[in-house]
Amino acid sequence: MLEDATGTLSITDVSGREFEPAGAKLFKGFTNSVYWLRLQVRAPAKGSEVVLFIRQPYLNEVRLYEADVGAPRNWKARVTGNHYPYSERERPKSTLSFIVDVTTPEATYYLRLKTNTVSQLSVEALTPVEAERIDNQFDMLEVFFVTSMLALLLWALYSYFLFRLPAVGLFAVHQATYILYGVGITGYLAPLIPDSFLVLTDCTAAITYCGVGFTTLLFCRELFKPYDPPPLMMRGLNVLLLGFPVQLVAIGLDHIPIAVIINVILVRISWWYFVIMAFSLRREQSPSRRLLQVFFSAITMIFSTFWIANHTGLAVAISNLGRELLIVNGLIIGCLFAMMLHARTRQLQREAQQSTLELNLSKQKLELELSLRMQAEKQARIDHLTGLLNRRHFVELAERELSRSTRYKRPLTLLMFDIDHFKAINDTWGHNVGDAVLQKIALLISNLLRDVDIFWAYRRRGVRCHSP
C-alpha cells in the first residue's frame, strides 16, 4: 500500500516507489488521501481469466492499471465505482470488479482508490465462476433483506393505521429509511441515477445513513415516553436530535465526510444514552422496563464490540462482512423493535377490549335502570287490571285540563258512568268474571275514544271518562 496525501502522483510515479506491506486489503476511514495498492496476482489453475473482486460497493472511484506496451506510457487504465453506471462496468454487478487476463505465472496490477466515503477496500482474485457465485449470494441476501424489512414496514403501517400509536408510525419511518440506506449502500440505486446526477449517489447514501440514526432517536424518544423518564433525560434526547439538521447542512455544502463523522459520533453516544435512559424509567409499561434494559444493553454491547474491532486488526475481517452485518443489524434491531411494539399494541388492544366490555356493561346497566324506571312510572300511573289511568294520574291530568279550559275559556266535558248490577256479577260469577267484564268494557270504550281523551277506571265505583 502507498498513500498519496496530495493526490497528484501518477502511475509512472508510483510504479517505481516502494510500497508498504498491506496485503490486498485497505481500511483508512475518512481521509482526503489517495491510496494505491500493488497486487501480485497468480494465474488460475485453469484458463487465464481472473476477476479482481472489490469490496465495498459504495467506493466512488477505483482505477486499475496494468502494464501494456501498446498503451500510452505503457500503462492501460480502467475505472469503476459507484459514480459510474452499470453499463460502463466490465461486470454489470453491484460489486465493483475488474476482469484481467493473467497469462504468466504471476502478474502485477495497481489499484488507485479515491473516494469521499470510507476508504475501506478489500480485493480478492477469483475465477469468473467464483465471482458469479458470490454476486448471486449477495443478490439473494439483498432480496431477503428487502423482503424481510418490507414485511416489518407493512406490519408497522397496518398497526399504525389500526392503533394510531406514534411510536409505531416512527418505526415505519425508520424501516423505510433503513431499507433505502441498505439498497443504496449495496449499489442497487446506482443504475437508477442519471449520469449527470451521480453526486446524488453520495448524497442519497449520506442522507439515509444519517437518517437511520435520526429516526432511531425519534423512535426511542417516543418509545420511552409512557415510562415516565426524567425530564432532563428527555431534553438530552432533544439535544441529540439537533445533530441531524447540522448533518444536512454539511451534506448540502458538499462536506459529506463531516456529516458522516458527526453521525458516527452521535450514534455511539445515542446507544449508550439509551442504556442509561432505560435504567432511569420510573413507570412500568408493556413491554417491561427490564426487557428494555436487557435489549438496549445487549445491542449497545454488540455495537461497541464492532466499533472497537473497527480500530483493531479485526477491521479487515469485518469489512469483508459488510453486507452481511448490514442485513443482520437491520433485521435484528428491526425485529426486536417490532416485538416491543407488538407487546405494546397487544396491551393497548387488551385495554381497548376491557374498555369496550366495561362500556357495554354500563350501557346494559343503564338500559336496565331505564327500563325499571319506566316500568315503575307506568305502574304508578296505570291500573294493572284494565290498563287505564289510575286515580292519581287522572287527577293530575284533569287539573291540567281544567286549567287549560279556564285560561282559554273553552268548554270542558266530564262524563262519568257506572256499570249496573256489577256487584251481582261478582257475587254470582266470582271476581274473576267481574275482572273480565271490567277489562272488556274498558277495551270497548277505549276503541271509541280519541287519542286526546282521558279515560280513568275506578273499579270500586265504576268507570269514568273525561273528554276535553
C-alpha positions in Angstrom: 0.0 0.0 0.0 1.1 3.6 -0.8 -0.5 6.8 0.5 -0.6 9.8 -1.8 -1.6 12.6 0.5 -1.8 15.2 -2.2 -3.5 13.0 -4.8 -1.0 14.1 -7.6 1.0 11.0 -8.2 0.6 9.2 -11.5 1.1 5.5 -12.2 4.5 6.3 -13.6 5.5 8.0 -10.3 4.2 5.2 -8.0 5.4 2.2 -10.1 9.0 2.9 -9.2 8.4 3.6 -5.5 8.4 1.3 -2.5 5.1 0.1 -1.1 4.3 -0.8 2.5 3.3 -4.4 3.1 -0.5 -4.4 3.4 -1.8 -7.4 1.6 -4.8 -6.9 -0.6 -6.9 -5.0 1.9 -7.1 -1.4 3.0 -9.0 0.3 5.8 -8.3 4.0 6.4 -11.7 5.5 7.3 -12.5 9.1 6.1 -9.5 10.7 4.5 -8.6 13.1 1.6 -5.6 11.0 0.6 -5.4 8.8 -2.5 -4.3 5.2 -1.8 -2.5 2.8 -4.2 -2.5 -0.9 -3.9 0.1 -3.1 -5.7 -1.4 -6.5 -6.3 0.5 -9.7 -7.2 -2.0 -12.0 -8.9 -1.2 -15.6 -9.7 -2.6 -17.3 -12.7 -5.6 -19.6 -12.1 -5.2 -23.4 -12.3 -7.4 -23.4 -15.4 -7.5 -20.7 -18.1 -6.2 -17.2 -17.6 -9.2 -15.0 -16.8 -9.3 -13.6 -13.2 -11.8 -11.4 -11.6 -10.4 -8.8 -9.2 -13.4 -8.8 -6.8 -13.6 -5.5 -4.9 -15.5 -4.6 -1.8 -17.1 -2.2 -0.8 -19.7 -1.2 -3.5 -20.0 2.4 -2.3 -16.5 3.5 -3.3 -16.6 6.5 -5.7 -13.6 5.7 -8.0 -11.3 2.7 -8.3 -8.8 2.7 -11.2 -6.9 -0.4 -12.4 -3.5 0.0 -14.0 -1.8 -2.9 -15.9 1.3 -2.9 -18.0 0.6 -2.7 -21.7 3.3 -1.9 -24.2 0.8 -0.7 -26.8 -0.9 1.7 -24.4 0.1 5.3 -23.7 3.1 5.4 -21.3 3.0 1.6 -21.4 0.0 1.5 -18.9 -3.6 0.6 -19.7 -6.2 2.1 -17.2 -9.7 1.1 -16.4 -12.1 2.6 -13.9 -15.1 1.6 -11.9 -17.0 2.8 -8.8 -20.5 3.9 -7.7 -20.1 7.1 -9.7 -20.1 5.0 -12.9 -23.2 3.4 -14.3 -23.6 -0.3 -14.6 -23.5 -0.1 -18.4 -19.9 1.2 -18.2 -18.7 -1.5 -15.9 -16.9 -4.6 -17.1 -19.3 -6.7 -15.0 -22.8 -5.2 -14.5 -23.0 -6.1 -10.9 -23.4 -4.1 -7.7 -20.0 -5.4 -6.6 -17.1 -3.5 -8.1 -14.7 -5.6 -10.1 -12.2 -5.9 -13.0 -11.5 -8.8 -15.3 -7.9 -9.3 -16.0 -6.1 -11.9 -18.2 -3.2 -13.4 -16.3 -1.1 -15.3 -18.9 2.1 -15.5 -16.9 2.5 -17.4 -13.6 2.2 -14.0 -11.8 1.2 -10.5 -12.9 1.4 -7.1 -11.2 -1.5 -4.7 -11.1 -2.1 -1.3 -9.4 -5.3 -0.1 -7.9 -5.9 3.6 -7.2 -8.6 4.4 -4.7 -10.2 7.9 -4.4 -13.4 8.2 -2.5 -15.5 10.7 -0.5 -16.8 7.8 1.6 -14.9 5.5 3.9 -11.6 4.3 2.4 -12.4 0.6 3.0 -11.3 -1.7 0.3 -10.8 -5.5 0.0 -9.6 -7.2 -3.1 -9.8 -10.9 -4.0 -8.6 -12.7 -7.1 -11.4 -15.1 -8.1 -12.3 -17.2 -11.0 -15.3 -15.9 -13.0 -17.4 -18.8 -11.6 -16.5 -17.9 -8.0 -17.2 -14.2 -8.6 -20.6 -15.0 -10.1 -21.5 -17.3 -7.2 -20.6 -14.6 -4.6 -22.6 -12.0 -6.6 -25.6 -14.3 -6.7 -25.3 -14.9 -2.9 -25.2 -11.1 -2.4 -28.3 -10.7 -4.6 -30.1 -13.4 -2.6 -29.2 -11.7 0.7 -30.3 -8.4 -0.7 -33.7 -9.8 -1.7 -34.1 -11.5 1.7 -33.1 -8.3 3.4 -35.5 -6.1 1.4 -38.4 -8.6 1.7 -38.0 -9.0 5.4 -37.7 -5.3 6.1 -40.7 -4.6 3.8 -42.7 -7.1 5.8 -41.8 -5.3 9.0 -42.7 -2.0 7.3 -46.1 -3.2 6.2 -46.8 -4.5 9.6 -45.9 -1.2 11.1 -48.1 0.7 8.7 -51.0 -1.6 9.4 -50.5 -1.4 13.1 -50.2 2.4 12.9 -53.5 2.9 11.0 -55.1 0.4 13.4 -54.0 1.9 16.7 -52.6 5.3 15.7 -49.7 4.8 18.0 -46.9 7.4 17.3 -44.1 5.0 18.2 -45.4 2.6 15.5 -45.5 5.3 12.9 -42.0 6.4 13.7 -40.9 2.7 13.5 -42.4 2.6 10.0 -40.4 5.7 9.0 -37.2 4.1 10.5 -37.8 0.9 8.5 -38.3 2.8 5.2 -35.1 4.9 5.8 -33.1 1.8 6.6 -34.4 -0.1 3.5 -33.4 2.9 1.3 -30.0 3.1 3.0 -29.4 -0.7 2.6 -30.4 -0.7 -1.0 -28.2 2.4 -1.7 -25.1 1.3 0.2 -25.0 -2.0 -1.6 -25.0 -0.3 -5.0 -28.5 -1.1 -6.2 -29.5 2.6 -6.6 -26.6 3.4 -9.0 -28.4 2.2 -12.2 -31.4 4.4 -11.3 -29.4 7.7 -11.1 -28.6 9.5 -14.4 -25.0 10.1 -15.3 -25.3 13.8 -14.9 -26.5 13.4 -11.3 -24.0 10.9 -10.0 -23.4 13.2 -7.0 -26.8 12.1 -5.8 -25.4 8.7 -5.2 -23.2 10.0 -2.4 -25.9 12.4 -1.1 -28.5 9.7 -1.0 -26.2 7.3 0.8 -25.2 10.0 3.3 -28.7 11.3 3.9 -30.1 7.9 4.5 -27.2 6.9 6.7 -27.7 9.9 8.9 -31.4 9.4 8.6 -31.2 6.0 10.2 -29.6 7.4 13.3 -32.1 10.3 13.4 -35.2 8.1 13.0 -33.8 5.8 15.7 -33.6 8.7 18.1 -37.2 9.8 17.2 -38.5 6.3 17.7 -36.7 5.7 21.0 -37.9 9.0 22.4 -41.5 8.1 21.6 -40.9 4.6 23.0 -39.6 5.9 26.3 -42.4 8.5 26.9 -45.0 6.2 28.5 -42.4 5.0 31.1 -42.2 8.5 32.6 -38.5 9.1 32.1 -36.8 12.1 33.9 -37.5 15.3 32.1 -33.7 16.0 32.0 -33.1 12.7 30.1 -35.8 13.6 27.5 -34.2 17.0 27.0 -30.9 15.2 26.3 -32.6 13.3 23.5 -33.8 16.5 22.0 -30.3 17.9 22.1 -29.0 14.8 20.2 -31.8 15.3 17.6 -30.3 18.7 16.7 -27.4 16.9 15.1 -29.4 15.9 12.1 -30.0 19.5 10.8 -26.3 20.1 11.1 -25.6 17.0 9.1 -28.0 18.1 6.4 -26.2 21.4 6.1 -22.9 19.7 5.8 -24.2 17.4 3.1 -25.7 20.4 1.3 -22.3 22.2 1.4 -20.6 19.1 -0.1 -18.9 18.1 3.2 -20.3 14.6 3.3 -17.4 13.2 5.4 -18.1 15.7 8.1 -21.8 14.8 8.1 -20.9 11.1 8.3 -18.4 11.6 11.1 -20.9 13.6 13.1 -23.4 10.8 12.6 -20.9 8.1 13.8 -20.3 10.1 17.0 -24.0 10.7 17.6 -24.8 7.0 17.0 -22.2 5.9 19.5 -23.4 8.4 22.1 -27.1 7.7 21.4 -26.9 3.9 22.1 -25.1 4.4 25.4 -27.6 7.1 26.2 -30.5 4.7 25.5 -28.9 2.3 28.1 -28.8 5.0 30.8 -32.3 6.1 30.0 -33.6 2.5 30.1 -32.4 2.3 33.7 -33.9 5.7 34.6 -37.5 4.9 33.7 -40.0 5.4 36.6 -43.2 3.7 35.4 -44.0 0.1 34.4 -45.4 -0.4 31.0 -45.6 -3.1 28.3 -43.0 -4.3 27.4 -41.5 -4.2 30.9 -38.7 -1.9 31.9 -36.5 -4.9 32.5 -36.9 -6.1 28.9 -35.9 -2.6 27.6 -32.9 -2.6 29.9 -31.7 -6.0 28.6 -32.4 -5.1 24.9 -30.6 -1.8 24.9 -27.7 -3.1 27.0 -27.2 -6.2 24.7 -27.4 -4.2 21.4 -25.1 -1.5 22.7 -22.5 -4.0 23.8 -22.6 -5.7 20.4 -22.2 -2.3 18.7 -19.4 -1.4 21.0 -17.6 -4.6 20.2 -18.0 -3.9 16.5 -16.7 -0.3 16.9 -13.7 -1.4 18.8 -12.9 -4.1 16.2 -13.0 -1.4 13.5 -9.9 0.1 15.1 -8.0 -3.2 15.5 -6.8 -6.0 13.3 -10.3 -7.3 13.1 -11.4 -4.4 10.9 -10.4 -6.2 7.7 -12.4 -9.3 8.6 -15.4 -7.1 9.5 -15.1 -5.1 6.2 -15.4 -8.4 4.3 -18.7 -9.0 6.1 -20.1 -5.5 5.4 -23.3 -6.6 3.7 -23.9 -9.5 6.0 -23.5 -7.2 9.0 -25.8 -4.6 7.4 -28.5 -7.2 6.9 -28.1 -8.8 10.4 -28.0 -5.4 12.1 -31.2 -4.2 10.3 -33.1 -7.4 10.8 -32.2 -8.0 14.5 -32.9 -4.4 15.5 -36.0 -4.2 13.4 -37.4 -7.5 14.7 -36.7 -6.6 18.3 -38.2 -3.1 17.9 -41.2 -4.8 16.3 -41.6 -7.3 19.2 -41.6 -4.4 21.7 -44.1 -2.5 19.7 -46.2 -5.7 19.3 -46.3 -6.1 23.1 -47.4 -2.5 23.5 -50.1 -2.8 20.8 -51.3 -6.0 22.4 -51.6 -4.2 25.7 -53.5 -1.4 24.1 -55.8 -3.9 22.4 -56.5 -5.6 25.7 -57.2 -2.2 27.3 -59.5 -1.3 24.5 -61.3 -4.6 24.8 -61.6 -4.1 28.5 -62.9 -0.6 28.0 -65.4 -1.8 25.4 -66.6 -4.5 27.8 -67.0 -2.1 30.6 -68.8 0.3 28.3 -71.2 -2.4 27.2 -71.8 -3.4 30.8 -72.5 0.2 31.7 -74.8 0.6 28.8 -76.7 -2.6 29.7 -77.0 -1.5 33.3 -78.3 1.9 32.2 -80.8 0.3 29.9 -82.0 -1.9 32.7 -82.3 1.0 35.1 -84.3 3.0 32.5 -86.5 0.0 31.8 -87.2 -0.5 35.5 -87.8 3.2 35.9 -90.2 3.3 33.0 -91.9 0.2 34.4 -92.2 1.8 37.8 -93.5 5.0 36.4 -96.1 3.1 34.3 -97.2 1.1 37.4 -97.6 4.4 39.3 -99.9 5.7 36.5 -101.8 2.7 35.2 -104.3 0.4 36.7 -102.9 -3.1 36.4 -106.2 -4.8 35.7 -107.8 -2.6 33.0 -104.7 -0.8 31.7 -106.4 2.5 32.2 -105.2 5.5 34.2 -105.4 5.2 37.9 -106.9 7.8 40.1 -103.7 9.7 41.0 -102.6 10.2 37.4 -106.2 11.0 36.3 -106.3 13.8 38.9 -103.0 15.3 37.6 -104.2 15.3 34.0 -107.7 16.6 34.9 -106.2 19.5 36.9 -104.1 20.4 33.8 -107.2 20.2 31.5 -109.2 22.3 33.9 -106.5 25.0 34.0 -106.3 25.0 30.2 -110.1 25.3 29.8 -110.2 28.2 32.3 -107.3 30.0 30.6 -108.7 29.7 27.1 -112.4 29.8 28.1 -113.2 26.6 26.3 -115.8 24.1 27.4 -114.8 21.1 29.4 -116.7 17.8 29.3 -116.7 15.3 32.1 -118.5 12.0 31.5 -119.0 9.6 34.4 -120.9 6.3 34.2 -121.4 3.2 36.3 -121.9 -0.4 35.5 -125.3 -1.6 36.5 -125.6 -4.6 38.8 -121.9 -5.1 38.8 -121.9 -6.4 42.4 -124.4 -9.1 41.3 -121.9 -10.2 38.7 -119.2 -10.6 41.3 -121.5 -12.3 43.7 -122.9 -14.7 41.1 -119.9 -15.5 38.9 -117.0 -14.5 41.1 -114.4 -11.8 40.9 -112.5 -13.3 38.0 -115.5 -12.9 35.8 -116.1 -9.4 37.2 -112.5 -8.5 36.3 -113.0 -9.9 32.8 -116.2 -7.7 32.4 -114.2 -4.6 33.5 -111.4 -5.4 31.0 -113.9 -5.9 28.2 -115.8 -2.7 28.9 -112.6 -0.8 29.2 -111.4 -2.1 25.8 -114.8 -1.3 24.1 -114.8 2.3 25.4 -111.0 2.8 24.6 -111.7 1.9 21.0 -114.3 4.6 20.8 -112.2 7.4 22.3 -109.8 9.8 20.6 -106.1 10.0 21.5 -106.6 13.2 23.4 -109.4 11.8 25.6 -108.5 10.9 29.2 -110.0 7.6 30.4 -109.9 6.7 34.1 -111.0 3.5 35.7 -112.1 3.3 39.3 -113.0 -0.3 40.0 -114.9 0.2 43.2 -117.3 2.8 42.0 -117.4 2.5 38.2 -115.6 3.7 35.1 -115.2 7.4 34.3 -114.2 9.2 31.1 -113.1 12.8 30.6 -113.2 14.2 27.1 -111.7 17.7 26.6 
